[in-house]
Amino acid sequence: MPFHHLFPSLFVAQTQHKGRGVFTKKKIPADTIIETAPVIVFDAAQRKLLEQTALYNYVFEWGDNYTGCCVALGLVSIYNHAVPSNCEYIMVFETQTILIRTVKAIAANDELTINYNADFDDEKPVWFEMKKDT
């Protein structure tokens, strides 16, 4: 598996309500790895600092007990949240990469989404949804 791989039909465009998102020009079959992206890893102390910045909305929990975090390169941080999502992300700690894989077939011009809870159909609210309720 290459250190960085990006499915050739992917592109970034504005969405109606979520800012930028990742879309595809061509249909993509289910169970297709569409991206392998390297990450920059931060320890727990660095994570506390990052949480005070705009990067907070783009980090993934990482490492032992998920006390650290990482920033993914490539398009990974641009995928919007949805439940259920049509893609999932898989953390590969050994190679410091995140894979994005489709969980169902994607039609041409559809937006590709991930569930920020890691499981594509996990309905638990994520941090920005909980902020709305308070």
Buried (B, 14 or more C-beta within 10 A) or exposed (E): EEEEBBBEBBEEEEEEEEEBBBBBEEEBEEEBBBBBBBBEBBEEEEBEEBEEEEBEEBBBEBBEEEEBBBBBBBBBBBBBBBBBBBBBBEBEEEEBBBBBBBBEEBEEEEBBBBBBBEEBEBEEBEEEEEEEEE
